[in-house]
Amino acid sequence: MAVARTEQRPNPASTSKTQANARRSRLAAATEPPIRPGPHTAAVAMGGPAVDGCITLANAHLRLELAPSLGGGITRFDWRHQGALVPIFRPCVDPGPDTDPNQLACYPLLPYSNRIGNGHFQFSGRSIDVPCNRAGEPLPLHGDGWLGAWNVAEETSTRVRLTLDRSDGKPYAFRAAQTYTLDDATLAVTLDVENTGDDALPFGLGLHPFLMREADTELSAAAGGVWLCGDDWLPVRHVPAPPAWQFGVAYPMPSEMVNNAFTGWSGRTSVLWPKRRLSLTIAADTDYYVLYAPPGESFFCFEPVDHPINAVNLPGGGEAHGMTVLEPGERLSREFRFTVERTGEAARRARPRTRAGAKARARDASR
């Protein structure tokens, strides 16, 4: 005798609720760092040698790894997409105690950026000597921040504040802080410096990120002018930005070597990776940037700074070229923002909102 079988049809309401719960669970998992902040975080996550005190910040869109002991620098900055980490900054491979700062993904520039010619400048009737600070470099480079170990002052899962005390430094005596914050799809970095010395000096701030470079990478970074450099990379002449370096719209990365300071920057830049369908918007309250784009490498450096290379020795001195003269006890602060976005999202948001489109979005939101 045949037995009748009753087909069990899924309940639409139950299915919708199950999908919504699953989606909330995935979001909650993505919002939490896979490994909580603490000692050796980056080393454990990437399988490299231990770096004491590494910190991981993460939210639903971004993941950031920091090494306070390595100049307070970034070892990784990634976009989180469908369970994968997509590098935005060139990741540091196997970070360890002996990692060269130029292998990091990003580091701070303070109390000045780039090189100082002859390790010397004149200021307010005084002769200022700046010692070389790095083996193999004939000139002082990038100040002290990128070479020191920073202290962790505050820490949460999406924000950390690091501090550095160089009150015994010469000629620059200072205290500094850098704060990293993940806000939705934006990494915000704030640099602060206070003159703790006995005399006024010109101070400057910047960041040195190493961005991923692929065959189709494009850059939009309009600038009014550029400092041409000599063989020692020090500026010798200021000229209008040549056509190949104007970057007024998204423009392919130049094939020749670029290592120059650009002036008259709007403070806003876009980097595009068409094959990845990703874009990065860089915003800073500065008027200059240094572009370092060595041919044949998998990275380039777009360094938002508030002064050009060797500003202290240019006509008029550092204060005529973006640096800020700080009296003892005075402070300077700059903010840098890096926002990651899927290309096409902005265009979709700008499309006319039809009734059919609104209904489709409502259906998607309820799932």
Buried (B, 14 or more C-beta within 10 A) or exposed (E): EEEEEEEEEEEEEEEEEEEEEEEEEEEEEBBEBEBEBEEBBBBBBBEBEBBEBBBBBBBBBBBBBBBBBBBBBBBBBBBBBEEEBBBBBBBBEEBBEEBEBEBBBBBBBBBBBBBBBBBBBEBEEEEBEBEEBBEEEEBBBBBBBBBBBBBBEEBEBBBBBBBBBBEEBEBBBBBBBBBBBBBEBBBBBBBBBBBBBEBBBBBBBBBBBBBBBEEEBBBBBBBBBBBEBEEEBBBEEBEEBEEEBBBEEBBEBBEEEBBBBBBEBEBBBBBBBBEBEBBBBBBBEBBBBBBBBEEEEEBBBBBBBBBBBBBBBBEEBBBEBBBBBBEEEEBBBBBBBBBBBBEEEEEEEEEEEEEEEEEEEEEEEEE
